[in-house]
């Protein structure tokens, strides 16, 4: 029967006690890129309103024809 070997266990998750010592390790990693939506917010709101009005209009037409 072949032996089964396991990898080494992962390091423990940072807790309140050792968070300050692990903070120096995380400082080297760059932050994730941001996705600014503030520039296109009026277009998103307008598209949402048009889509909502279209769906409501189609449902009313469908109910009226029954």
Predicted model as a PDB file, atoms N, CA, C, CB and O in Angstrom, pLDDT in the B-factor column:
MODEL        1                                                                  
ATOM      1  N   UNK A   1       0.855  -1.175   0.000  1.00 49.00           N  
ATOM      2  CA  UNK A   1       0.000   0.000   0.000  1.00 49.00           C  
ATOM      3  C   UNK A   1       0.899   1.235   0.000  1.00 49.00           C  
ATOM      4  CB  UNK A   1      -0.972   0.000   1.231  1.00 49.00           C  
ATOM      5  O   UNK A   1       1.767   1.364   0.863  1.00 49.00           O  
ATOM      6  N   UNK A   2       0.701   2.148  -0.961  1.00 62.00           N  
ATOM      7  CA  UNK A   2       1.570   3.330  -1.027  1.00 62.00           C  
ATOM      8  C   UNK A   2       1.283   4.287   0.124  1.00 62.00           C  
ATOM      9  CB  UNK A   2       1.388   4.056  -2.369  1.00 62.00           C  
ATOM     10  O   UNK A   2       0.148   4.408   0.584  1.00 62.00           O  
ATOM     11  N   UNK A   3       2.306   4.947   0.568  1.00 65.00           N  
ATOM     12  CA  UNK A   3       2.151   5.919   1.646  1.00 65.00           C  
ATOM     13  C   UNK A   3       1.558   7.223   1.126  1.00 65.00           C  
ATOM     14  CB  UNK A   3       3.497   6.185   2.320  1.00 65.00           C  
ATOM     15  O   UNK A   3       1.772   7.603  -0.025  1.00 65.00           O  
ATOM     16  N   UNK A   4       0.835   7.877   1.962  1.00 70.00           N  
ATOM     17  CA  UNK A   4       0.212   9.141   1.606  1.00 70.00           C  
ATOM     18  C   UNK A   4       0.929  10.250   2.357  1.00 70.00           C  
ATOM     19  CB  UNK A   4      -1.313   9.135   1.929  1.00 70.00           C  
ATOM     20  O   UNK A   4       1.042  10.208   3.582  1.00 70.00           O  
ATOM     21  N   UNK A   5       1.414  11.244   1.617  1.00 72.00           N  
ATOM     22  CA  UNK A   5       2.125  12.360   2.226  1.00 72.00           C  
ATOM     23  C   UNK A   5       1.300  13.628   2.047  1.00 72.00           C  
ATOM     24  CB  UNK A   5       3.541  12.527   1.607  1.00 72.00           C  
ATOM     25  O   UNK A   5       0.725  13.865   0.984  1.00 72.00           O  
ATOM     26  N   UNK A   6       1.250  14.418   3.071  1.00 70.00           N  
ATOM     27  CA  UNK A   6       0.503  15.677   3.011  1.00 70.00           C  
ATOM     28  C   UNK A   6       1.485  16.832   2.947  1.00 70.00           C  
ATOM     29  CB  UNK A   6      -0.445  15.830   4.236  1.00 70.00           C  
ATOM     30  O   UNK A   6       2.609  16.736   3.439  1.00 70.00           O  
ATOM     31  N   UNK A   7       1.059  17.902   2.347  1.00 77.00           N  
ATOM     32  CA  UNK A   7       1.866  19.118   2.324  1.00 77.00           C  
ATOM     33  C   UNK A   7       1.903  19.718   3.712  1.00 77.00           C  
ATOM     34  CB  UNK A   7       1.312  20.137   1.305  1.00 77.00           C  
ATOM     35  O   UNK A   7       1.137  19.334   4.595  1.00 77.00           O  
ATOM     36  N   UNK A   8       2.808  20.667   3.889  1.00 78.00           N  
ATOM     37  CA  UNK A   8       2.873  21.338   5.184  1.00 78.00           C  
ATOM     38  C   UNK A   8       1.625  22.191   5.364  1.00 78.00           C  
ATOM     39  CB  UNK A   8       4.158  22.206   5.303  1.00 78.00           C  
ATOM     40  O   UNK A   8       1.094  22.708   4.382  1.00 78.00           O  
ATOM     41  N   UNK A   9       1.148  22.349   6.582  1.00 75.00           N  
ATOM     42  CA  UNK A   9      -0.070  23.143   6.800  1.00 75.00           C  
ATOM     43  C   UNK A   9       0.195  24.617   6.499  1.00 75.00           C  
ATOM     44  CB  UNK A   9      -0.579  22.976   8.255  1.00 75.00           C  
ATOM     45  O   UNK A   9       1.323  25.088   6.640  1.00 75.00           O  
ATOM     46  N   UNK A  10      -0.840  25.344   6.087  1.00 72.00           N  
ATOM     47  CA  UNK A  10      -0.659  26.778   5.800  1.00 72.00           C  
ATOM     48  C   UNK A  10      -0.374  27.548   7.085  1.00 72.00           C  
ATOM     49  CB  UNK A  10      -1.913  27.359   5.099  1.00 72.00           C  
ATOM     50  O   UNK A  10      -0.712  27.079   8.172  1.00 72.00           O  
ATOM     51  N   UNK A  11       0.240  28.719   6.976  1.00 74.00           N  
ATOM     52  CA  UNK A  11       0.507  29.507   8.188  1.00 74.00           C  
ATOM     53  C   UNK A  11      -0.804  29.961   8.821  1.00 74.00           C  
ATOM     54  CB  UNK A  11       1.398  30.733   7.861  1.00 74.00           C  
ATOM     55  O   UNK A  11      -1.808  30.103   8.123  1.00 74.00           O  
ATOM     56  N   UNK A  12      -0.808  30.186  10.108  1.00 70.00           N  
ATOM     57  CA  UNK A  12      -2.054  30.592  10.781  1.00 70.00           C  
ATOM     58  C   UNK A  12      -2.508  31.968  10.304  1.00 70.00           C  
ATOM     59  CB  UNK A  12      -1.863  30.602  12.312  1.00 70.00           C  
ATOM     60  O   UNK A  12      -1.698  32.818   9.936  1.00 70.00           O  
ATOM     61  N   UNK A  13      -3.802  32.158  10.322  1.00 69.00           N  
ATOM     62  CA  UNK A  13      -4.373  33.437   9.922  1.00 69.00           C  
ATOM     63  C   UNK A  13      -4.008  34.498  10.949  1.00 69.00           C  
ATOM     64  CB  UNK A  13      -5.910  33.333   9.765  1.00 69.00           C  
ATOM     65  O   UNK A  13      -3.906  34.194  12.138  1.00 69.00           O  
ATOM     66  N   UNK A  14      -3.807  35.745  10.510  1.00 64.00           N  
ATOM     67  CA  UNK A  14      -3.447  36.795  11.476  1.00 64.00           C  
ATOM     68  C   UNK A  14      -4.592  37.075  12.447  1.00 64.00           C  
ATOM     69  CB  UNK A  14      -3.060  38.088  10.740  1.00 64.00           C  
ATOM     70  O   UNK A  14      -5.760  37.142  12.065  1.00 64.00           O  
ATOM     71  N   UNK A  15      -4.229  37.231  13.671  1.00 65.00           N  
ATOM     72  CA  UNK A  15      -5.196  37.568  14.713  1.00 65.00           C  
ATOM     73  C   UNK A  15      -4.840  38.935  15.272  1.00 65.00           C  
ATOM     74  CB  UNK A  15      -5.218  36.488  15.843  1.00 65.00           C  
ATOM     75  O   UNK A  15      -3.893  39.574  14.811  1.00 65.00           O  
ATOM     76  N   UNK A  16      -5.583  39.375  16.244  1.00 59.00           N  
ATOM     77  CA  UNK A  16      -5.330  40.693  16.838  1.00 59.00           C  
ATOM     78  C   UNK A  16      -3.959  40.731  17.508  1.00 59.00           C  
ATOM     79  CB  UNK A  16      -6.430  41.045  17.860  1.00 59.00           C  
ATOM     80  O   UNK A  16      -3.324  41.784  17.552  1.00 59.00           O  
ATOM     81  N   UNK A  17      -3.498  39.599  18.029  1.00 58.00           N  
ATOM     82  CA  UNK A  17      -2.212  39.582  18.729  1.00 58.00           C  
ATOM     83  C   UNK A  17      -1.044  39.767  17.771  1.00 58.00           C  
ATOM     84  CB  UNK A  17      -2.047  38.277  19.495  1.00 58.00           C  
ATOM     85  O   UNK A  17      -0.140  40.558  18.041  1.00 58.00           O  
ATOM     86  N   UNK A  18      -1.055  39.036  16.637  1.00 51.00           N  
ATOM     87  CA  UNK A  18       0.093  39.105  15.741  1.00 51.00           C  
ATOM     88  C   UNK A  18      -0.200  39.885  14.466  1.00 51.00           C  
ATOM     89  CB  UNK A  18       0.547  37.717  15.388  1.00 51.00           C  
ATOM     90  O   UNK A  18       0.541  39.753  13.492  1.00 51.00           O  
ATOM     91  N   UNK A  19      -1.244  40.685  14.442  1.00 53.00           N  
ATOM     92  CA  UNK A  19      -1.572  41.463  13.252  1.00 53.00           C  
ATOM     93  C   UNK A  19      -0.523  42.528  12.974  1.00 53.00           C  
ATOM     94  CB  UNK A  19      -2.940  42.109  13.404  1.00 53.00           C  
ATOM     95  O   UNK A  19      -0.229  42.814  11.814  1.00 53.00           O  
ATOM     96  N   UNK A  20       0.043  43.115  14.010  1.00 51.00           N  
ATOM     97  CA  UNK A  20       1.034  44.161  13.802  1.00 51.00           C  
ATOM     98  C   UNK A  20       2.327  43.589  13.232  1.00 51.00           C  
ATOM     99  CB  UNK A  20       1.316  44.891  15.111  1.00 51.00           C  
ATOM    100  O   UNK A  20       3.001  44.271  12.460  1.00 51.00           O  
ATOM    101  N   UNK A  21       2.696  42.356  13.587  1.00 51.00           N  
ATOM    102  CA  UNK A  21       3.915  41.768  13.041  1.00 51.00           C  
ATOM    103  C   UNK A  21       3.718  41.341  11.594  1.00 51.00           C  
ATOM    104  CB  UNK A  21       4.355  40.573  13.885  1.00 51.00           C  
ATOM    105  O   UNK A  21       4.673  41.374  10.818  1.00 51.00           O  
ATOM    106  N   UNK A  22       2.508  40.941  11.203  1.00 47.00           N  
ATOM    107  CA  UNK A  22       2.253  40.527   9.824  1.00 47.00           C  
ATOM    108  C   UNK A  22       1.965  41.712   8.918  1.00 47.00           C  
ATOM    109  CB  UNK A  22       1.091  39.554   9.775  1.00 47.00           C  
ATOM    110  O   UNK A  22       1.960  41.556   7.697  1.00 47.00           O  
ATOM    111  N   UNK A  23       1.725  42.894   9.476  1.00 50.00           N  
ATOM    112  CA  UNK A  23       1.395  44.060   8.664  1.00 50.00           C  
ATOM    113  C   UNK A  23       2.581  44.463   7.795  1.00 50.00           C  
ATOM    114  CB  UNK A  23       0.967  45.233   9.556  1.00 50.00           C  
ATOM    115  O   UNK A  23       2.386  44.972   6.691  1.00 50.00           O  
ATOM    116  N   UNK A  24       3.802  44.246   8.268  1.00 51.00           N  
ATOM    117  CA  UNK A  24       4.966  44.611   7.467  1.00 51.00           C  
ATOM    118  C   UNK A  24       5.089  43.713   6.250  1.00 51.00           C  
ATOM    119  CB  UNK A  24       6.238  44.536   8.306  1.00 51.00           C  
ATOM    120  O   UNK A  24       5.612  44.156   5.227  1.00 51.00           O  
ATOM    121  N   UNK A  25       4.637  42.485   6.313  1.00 51.00           N  
ATOM    122  CA  UNK A  25       4.700  41.580   5.174  1.00 51.00           C  
ATOM    123  C   UNK A  25       3.705  41.990   4.097  1.00 51.00           C  
ATOM    124  CB  UNK A  25       4.433  40.146   5.620  1.00 51.00           C  
ATOM    125  O   UNK A  25       3.988  41.824   2.910  1.00 51.00           O  
ATOM    126  N   UNK A  26       2.557  42.515   4.479  1.00 53.00           N  
ATOM    127  CA  UNK A  26       1.527  42.890   3.532  1.00 53.00           C  
ATOM    128  C   UNK A  26       1.758  44.261   2.905  1.00 53.00           C  
ATOM    129  CB  UNK A  26       0.196  42.865   4.206  1.00 53.00           C  
ATOM    130  O   UNK A  26       1.084  44.609   1.935  1.00 53.00           O  
ATOM    131  N   UNK A  27       2.691  45.043   3.433  1.00 62.00           N  
ATOM    132  CA  UNK A  27       2.927  46.382   2.905  1.00 62.00           C  
ATOM    133  C   UNK A  27       3.587  46.347   1.530  1.00 62.00           C  
ATOM    134  CB  UNK A  27       3.789  47.175   3.868  1.00 62.00           C  
ATOM    135  O   UNK A  27       3.501  47.325   0.787  1.00 62.00           O  
ATOM    136  N   UNK A  28       4.237  45.254   1.178  1.00 69.00           N  
ATOM    137  CA  UNK A  28       4.930  45.171  -0.098  1.00 69.00           C  
ATOM    138  C   UNK A  28       3.987  44.883  -1.262  1.00 69.00           C  
ATOM    139  CB  UNK A  28       5.991  44.108  -0.033  1.00 69.00           C  
ATOM    140  O   UNK A  28       4.345  45.128  -2.414  1.00 69.00           O  
ATOM    141  N   UNK A  29       2.802  44.375  -0.989  1.00 73.00           N  
ATOM    142  CA  UNK A  29       1.881  44.043  -2.067  1.00 73.00           C  
ATOM    143  C   UNK A  29       1.117  45.287  -2.491  1.00 73.00           C  
ATOM    144  CB  UNK A  29       0.907  42.930  -1.633  1.00 73.00           C  
ATOM    145  O   UNK A  29       0.640  46.039  -1.641  1.00 73.00           O  
ATOM    146  N   UNK A  30       0.995  45.514  -3.803  1.00 70.00           N  
ATOM    147  CA  UNK A  30       0.274  46.699  -4.267  1.00 70.00           C  
ATOM    148  C   UNK A  30      -1.235  46.515  -4.077  1.00 70.00           C  
ATOM    149  CB  UNK A  30       0.598  46.985  -5.752  1.00 70.00           C  
ATOM    150  O   UNK A  30      -1.721  45.384  -4.090  1.00 70.00           O  
ATOM    151  N   UNK A  31      -1.971  47.598  -3.904  1.00 66.00           N  
ATOM    152  CA  UNK A  31      -3.425  47.492  -3.752  1.00 66.00           C  
ATOM    153  C   UNK A  31      -4.058  47.108  -5.081  1.00 66.00           C  
ATOM    154  CB  UNK A  31      -4.026  48.822  -3.234  1.00 66.00           C  
ATOM    155  O   UNK A  31      -3.472  47.362  -6.133  1.00 66.00           O  
ATOM    156  N   UNK A  32      -5.237  46.502  -5.056  1.00 70.00           N  
ATOM    157  CA  UNK A  32      -5.884  46.130  -6.316  1.00 70.00           C  
ATOM    158  C   UNK A  32      -6.319  47.383  -7.078  1.00 70.00           C  
ATOM    159  CB  UNK A  32      -7.101  45.208  -6.053  1.00 70.00           C  
ATOM    160  O   UNK A  32      -6.575  48.423  -6.472  1.00 70.00           O  
ATOM    161  N   UNK A  33      -6.402  47.282  -8.401  1.00 74.00           N  
ATOM    162  CA  UNK A  33      -6.785  48.472  -9.177  1.00 74.00           C  
ATOM    163  C   UNK A  33      -8.235  48.844  -8.911  1.00 74.00           C  
ATOM    164  CB  UNK A  33      -6.571  48.232 -10.684  1.00 74.00           C  
ATOM    165  O   UNK A  33      -9.093  47.972  -8.773  1.00 74.00           O  
ATOM    166  N   UNK A  34      -8.500  50.130  -8.841  1.00 74.00           N  
ATOM    167  CA  UNK A  34      -9.849  50.610  -8.592  1.00 74.00           C  
ATOM    168  C   UNK A  34     -10.631  50.729  -9.888  1.00 74.00           C  
ATOM    169  CB  UNK A  34      -9.812  51.952  -7.876  1.00 74.00           C  
ATOM    170  O   UNK A  34     -10.048  50.871 -10.963  1.00 74.00           O  
ATOM    171  N   UNK A  35     -11.917  50.671  -9.787  1.00 70.00           N  
ATOM    172  CA  UNK A  35     -12.781  50.817 -10.947  1.00 70.00           C  
ATOM    173  C   UNK A  35     -13.690  52.020 -10.735  1.00 70.00           C  
ATOM    174  CB  UNK A  35     -13.611  49.528 -11.193  1.00 70.00           C  
ATOM    175  O   UNK A  35     -14.771  51.882 -10.162  1.00 70.00           O  
ATOM    176  N   UNK A  36     -13.267  53.192 -11.187  1.00 71.00           N  
ATOM    177  CA  UNK A  36     -14.097  54.379 -10.963  1.00 71.00           C  
ATOM    178  C   UNK A  36     -15.337  54.359 -11.852  1.00 71.00           C  
ATOM    179  CB  UNK A  36     -13.284  55.655 -11.222  1.00 71.00           C  
ATOM    180  O   UNK A  36     -15.222  54.263 -13.074  1.00 71.00           O  
ATOM    181  N   UNK A  37     -16.512  54.448 -11.253  1.00 70.00           N  
ATOM    182  CA  UNK A  37     -17.740  54.519 -12.037  1.00 70.00           C  
ATOM    183  C   UNK A  37     -18.367  55.898 -11.919  1.00 70.00           C  
ATOM    184  CB  UNK A  37     -18.733  53.444 -11.587  1.00 70.00           C  
ATOM    185  O   UNK A  37     -19.443  56.136 -12.467  1.00 70.00           O  
ATOM    186  N   UNK A  38     -17.715  56.801 -11.217  1.00 78.00           N  
ATOM    187  CA  UNK A  38     -18.277  58.135 -11.030  1.00 78.00           C  
ATOM    188  C   UNK A  38     -18.397  58.895 -12.331  1.00 78.00           C  
ATOM    189  CB  UNK A  38     -17.435  58.922 -10.064  1.00 78.00           C  
ATOM    190  O   UNK A  38     -19.300  59.717 -12.485  1.00 78.00           O  
ATOM    191  N   UNK A  39     -17.500  58.636 -13.277  1.00 81.00           N  
ATOM    192  CA  UNK A  39     -17.532  59.369 -14.540  1.00 81.00           C  
ATOM    193  C   UNK A  39     -18.768  59.002 -15.359  1.00 81.00           C  
ATOM    194  CB  UNK A  39     -16.261  59.088 -15.350  1.00 81.00           C  
ATOM    195  O   UNK A  39     -19.375  59.873 -15.983  1.00 81.00           O  
ATOM    196  N   UNK A  40     -19.139  57.746 -15.364  1.00 84.00           N  
ATOM    197  CA  UNK A  40     -20.224  57.262 -16.213  1.00 84.00           C  
ATOM    198  C   UNK A  40     -21.532  57.048 -15.452  1.00 84.00           C  
ATOM    199  CB  UNK A  40     -19.811  55.974 -16.874  1.00 84.00           C  
ATOM    200  O   UNK A  40     -22.442  56.398 -15.966  1.00 84.00           O  
ATOM    201  N   UNK A  41     -21.634  57.569 -14.270  1.00 90.00           N  
ATOM    202  CA  UNK A  41     -22.835  57.357 -13.464  1.00 90.00           C  
ATOM    203  C   UNK A  41     -24.097  57.909 -14.118  1.00 90.00           C  
ATOM    204  CB  UNK A  41     -22.656  57.988 -12.110  1.00 90.00           C  
ATOM    205  O   UNK A  41     -25.121  57.229 -14.060  1.00 90.00           O  
ATOM    206  N   UNK A  42     -24.103  59.084 -14.733  1.00 92.00           N  
ATOM    207  CA  UNK A  42     -25.335  59.549 -15.400  1.00 92.00           C  
ATOM    208  C   UNK A  42     -25.785  58.612 -16.527  1.00 92.00           C  
ATOM    209  CB  UNK A  42     -25.122  60.953 -15.964  1.00 92.00           C  
ATOM    210  O   UNK A  42     -26.984  58.417 -16.729  1.00 92.00           O  
ATOM    211  N   UNK A  43     -24.828  58.033 -17.259  1.00 93.00           N  
ATOM    212  CA  UNK A  43     -25.188  57.100 -18.321  1.00 93.00           C  
ATOM    213  C   UNK A  43     -25.793  55.823 -17.748  1.00 93.00           C  
ATOM    214  CB  UNK A  43     -23.964  56.765 -19.173  1.00 93.00           C  
ATOM    215  O   UNK A  43     -26.750  55.286 -18.306  1.00 93.00           O  
ATOM    216  N   UNK A  44     -25.242  55.334 -16.637  1.00 92.00           N  
ATOM    217  CA  UNK A  44     -25.778  54.127 -16.007  1.00 92.00           C  
ATOM    218  C   UNK A  44     -27.189  54.365 -15.475  1.00 92.00           C  
ATOM    219  CB  UNK A  44     -24.859  53.665 -14.870  1.00 92.00           C  
ATOM    220  O   UNK A  44     -28.056  53.501 -15.608  1.00 92.00           O  
ATOM    221  N   UNK A  45     -27.422  55.524 -14.878  1.00 95.00           N  
ATOM    222  CA  UNK A  45     -28.757  55.845 -14.366  1.00 95.00           C  
ATOM    223  C   UNK A  45     -29.743  55.981 -15.521  1.00 95.00           C  
ATOM    224  CB  UNK A  45     -28.726  57.146 -13.530  1.00 95.00           C  
ATOM    225  O   UNK A  45     -30.862  55.473 -15.446  1.00 95.00           O  
ATOM    226  N   UNK A  46     -29.330  56.664 -16.591  1.00 97.00           N  
ATOM    227  CA  UNK A  46     -30.200  56.816 -17.754  1.00 97.00           C  
ATOM    228  C   UNK A  46     -30.536  55.481 -18.397  1.00 97.00           C  
ATOM    229  CB  UNK A  46     -29.551  57.722 -18.773  1.00 97.00           C  
ATOM    230  O   UNK A  46     -31.687  55.242 -18.760  1.00 97.00           O  
ATOM    231  N   UNK A  47     -29.547  54.610 -18.542  1.00 97.00           N  
ATOM    232  CA  UNK A  47     -29.792  53.295 -19.124  1.00 97.00           C  
ATOM    233  C   UNK A  47     -30.728  52.477 -18.238  1.00 97.00           C  
ATOM    234  CB  UNK A  47     -28.470  52.546 -19.332  1.00 97.00           C  
ATOM    235  O   UNK A  47     -31.587  51.757 -18.747  1.00 97.00           O  
ATOM    236  N   UNK A  48     -30.572  52.580 -16.927  1.00 97.00           N  
ATOM    237  CA  UNK A  48     -31.457  51.868 -16.012  1.00 97.00           C  
ATOM    238  C   UNK A  48     -32.889  52.360 -16.096  1.00 97.00           C  
ATOM    239  CB  UNK A  48     -30.958  52.005 -14.599  1.00 97.00           C  
ATOM    240  O   UNK A  48     -33.828  51.564 -16.061  1.00 97.00           O  
ATOM    241  N   UNK A  49     -33.059  53.676 -16.208  1.00 98.00           N  
ATOM    242  CA  UNK A  49     -34.414  54.236 -16.332  1.00 98.00           C  
ATOM    243  C   UNK A  49     -35.077  53.810 -17.643  1.00 98.00           C  
ATOM    244  CB  UNK A  49     -34.366  55.772 -16.247  1.00 98.00           C  
ATOM    245  O   UNK A  49     -36.252  53.445 -17.664  1.00 98.00           O  
ATOM    246  N   UNK A  50     -34.315  53.859 -18.725  1.00 98.00           N  
ATOM    247  CA  UNK A  50     -34.874  53.454 -20.021  1.00 98.00           C  
ATOM    248  C   UNK A  50     -35.235  51.973 -20.014  1.00 98.00           C  
ATOM    249  CB  UNK A  50     -33.876  53.750 -21.160  1.00 98.00           C  
ATOM    250  O   UNK A  50     -36.300  51.590 -20.499  1.00 98.00           O  
ATOM    251  N   UNK A  51     -34.368  51.153 -19.474  1.00 97.00           N  
ATOM    252  CA  UNK A  51     -34.655  49.720 -19.400  1.00 97.00           C  
ATOM    253  C   UNK A  51     -35.869  49.452 -18.523  1.00 97.00           C  
ATOM    254  CB  UNK A  51     -33.440  48.956 -18.863  1.00 97.00           C  
ATOM    255  O   UNK A  51     -36.725  48.646 -18.888  1.00 97.00           O  
ATOM    256  N   UNK A  52     -35.959  50.109 -17.380  1.00 96.00           N  
ATOM    257  CA  UNK A  52     -37.110  49.930 -16.491  1.00 96.00           C  
ATOM    258  C   UNK A  52     -38.406  50.366 -17.129  1.00 96.00           C  
ATOM    259  CB  UNK A  52     -36.903  50.692 -15.212  1.00 96.00           C  
ATOM    260  O   UNK A  52     -39.418  49.673 -17.017  1.00 96.00           O  
ATOM    261  N   UNK A  53     -38.393  51.513 -17.802  1.00 96.00           N  
ATOM    262  CA  UNK A  53     -39.611  51.990 -18.459  1.00 96.00           C  
ATOM    263  C   UNK A  53     -40.025  51.058 -19.593  1.00 96.00           C  
ATOM    264  CB  UNK A  53     -39.407  53.411 -18.995  1.00 96.00           C  
ATOM    265  O   UNK A  53     -41.216  50.835 -19.806  1.00 96.00           O  
ATOM    266  N   UNK A  54     -39.062  50.517 -20.316  1.00 96.00           N  
ATOM    267  CA  UNK A  54     -39.368  49.580 -21.397  1.00 96.00           C  
ATOM    268  C   UNK A  54     -40.019  48.314 -20.869  1.00 96.00           C  
ATOM    269  CB  UNK A  54     -38.103  49.227 -22.167  1.00 96.00           C  
ATOM    270  O   UNK A  54     -40.993  47.832 -21.448  1.00 96.00           O  
ATOM    271  N   UNK A  55     -39.504  47.774 -19.792  1.00 94.00           N  
ATOM    272  CA  UNK A  55     -40.069  46.553 -19.210  1.00 94.00           C  
ATOM    273  C   UNK A  55     -41.478  46.812 -18.684  1.00 94.00           C  
ATOM    274  CB  UNK A  55     -39.166  46.024 -18.075  1.00 94.00           C  
ATOM    275  O   UNK A  55     -42.374  45.994 -18.891  1.00 94.00           O  
ATOM    276  N   UNK A  56     -41.681  47.932 -18.012  1.00 93.00           N  
ATOM    277  CA  UNK A  56     -43.016  48.256 -17.492  1.00 93.00           C  
ATOM    278  C   UNK A  56     -43.998  48.461 -18.652  1.00 93.00           C  
ATOM    279  CB  UNK A  56     -42.962  49.530 -16.596  1.00 93.00           C  
ATOM    280  O   UNK A  56     -45.135  47.996 -18.585  1.00 93.00           O  
ATOM    281  N   UNK A  57     -43.569  49.146 -19.704  1.00 93.00           N  
ATOM    282  CA  UNK A  57     -44.442  49.393 -20.854  1.00 93.00           C  
ATOM    283  C   UNK A  57     -44.833  48.078 -21.538  1.00 93.00           C  
ATOM    284  CB  UNK A  57     -43.747  50.330 -21.862  1.00 93.00           C  
ATOM    285  O   UNK A  57     -45.995  47.884 -21.894  1.00 93.00           O  
ATOM    286  N   UNK A  58     -43.873  47.188 -21.719  1.00 92.00           N  
ATOM    287  CA  UNK A  58     -44.173  45.907 -22.360  1.00 92.00           C  
ATOM    288  C   UNK A  58     -45.128  45.064 -21.518  1.00 92.00           C  
ATOM    289  CB  UNK A  58     -42.883  45.131 -22.616  1.00 92.00           C  
ATOM    290  O   UNK A  58     -46.002  44.395 -22.068  1.00 92.00           O  
ATOM    291  N   UNK A  59     -44.979  45.084 -20.219  1.00 91.00           N  
ATOM    292  CA  UNK A  59     -45.885  44.310 -19.353  1.00 91.00           C  
ATOM    293  C   UNK A  59     -47.295  44.880 -19.395  1.00 91.00           C  
ATOM    294  CB  UNK A  59     -45.368  44.297 -17.902  1.00 91.00           C  
ATOM    295  O   UNK A  59     -48.263  44.120 -19.371  1.00 91.00           O  
ATOM    296  N   UNK A  60     -47.431  46.190 -19.456  1.00 88.00           N  
ATOM    297  CA  UNK A  60     -48.770  46.784 -19.514  1.00 88.00           C  
ATOM    298  C   UNK A  60     -49.448  46.488 -20.859  1.00 88.00           C  
ATOM    299  CB  UNK A  60     -48.689  48.309 -19.285  1.00 88.00           C  
ATOM    300  O   UNK A  60     -50.648  46.218 -20.897  1.00 88.00           O  
ATOM    301  N   UNK A  61     -48.700  46.535 -21.943  1.00 83.00           N  
ATOM    302  CA  UNK A  61     -49.231  46.214 -23.259  1.00 83.00           C  
ATOM    303  C   UNK A  61     -49.677  44.745 -23.289  1.00 83.00           C  
ATOM    304  CB  UNK A  61     -48.170  46.493 -24.362  1.00 83.00           C  
ATOM    305  O   UNK A  61     -50.733  44.421 -23.833  1.00 83.00           O  
ATOM    306  N   UNK A  62     -48.874  43.877 -22.709  1.00 81.00           N  
ATOM    307  CA  UNK A  62     -49.189  42.447 -22.701  1.00 81.00           C  
ATOM    308  C   UNK A  62     -50.451  42.176 -21.887  1.00 81.00           C  
ATOM    309  CB  UNK A  62     -48.010  41.637 -22.135  1.00 81.00           C  
ATOM    310  O   UNK A  62     -51.276  41.357 -22.293  1.00 81.00           O  
ATOM    311  N   UNK A  63     -50.619  42.850 -20.741  1.00 80.00           N  
ATOM    312  CA  UNK A  63     -51.798  42.642 -19.899  1.00 80.00           C  
ATOM    313  C   UNK A  63     -53.037  43.231 -20.555  1.00 80.00           C  
ATOM    314  CB  UNK A  63     -51.589  43.265 -18.511  1.00 80.00           C  
ATOM    315  O   UNK A  63     -54.127  42.682 -20.395  1.00 80.00           O  
ATOM    316  N   UNK A  64     -52.904  44.333 -21.290  1.00 78.00           N  
ATOM    317  CA  UNK A  64     -54.047  44.973 -21.921  1.00 78.00           C  
ATOM    318  C   UNK A  64     -54.588  44.152 -23.097  1.00 78.00           C  
ATOM    319  CB  UNK A  64     -53.664  46.364 -22.391  1.00 78.00           C  
ATOM    320  O   UNK A  64     -55.776  44.224 -23.411  1.00 78.00           O  
ATOM    321  N   UNK A  65     -53.719  43.377 -23.742  1.00 73.00           N  
ATOM    322  CA  UNK A  65     -54.141  42.600 -24.903  1.00 73.00           C  
ATOM    323  C   UNK A  65     -54.809  41.278 -24.508  1.00 73.00           C  
ATOM    324  CB  UNK A  65     -52.946  42.324 -25.799  1.00 73.00           C  
ATOM    325  O   UNK A  65     -55.378  40.608 -25.370  1.00 73.00           O  
ATOM    326  N   UNK A  66     -54.758  40.900 -23.283  1.00 68.00           N  
ATOM    327  CA  UNK A  66     -55.356  39.636 -22.852  1.00 68.00           C  
ATOM    328  C   UNK A  66     -56.828  39.716 -22.754  1.00 68.00           C  
ATOM    329  CB  UNK A  66     -54.807  39.209 -21.549  1.00 68.00           C  
ATOM    330  O   UNK A  66     -57.478  38.732 -22.404  1.00 68.00           O  
TER     331      UNK A  66                                                      
ENDMDL                                                                          
END                                                                             
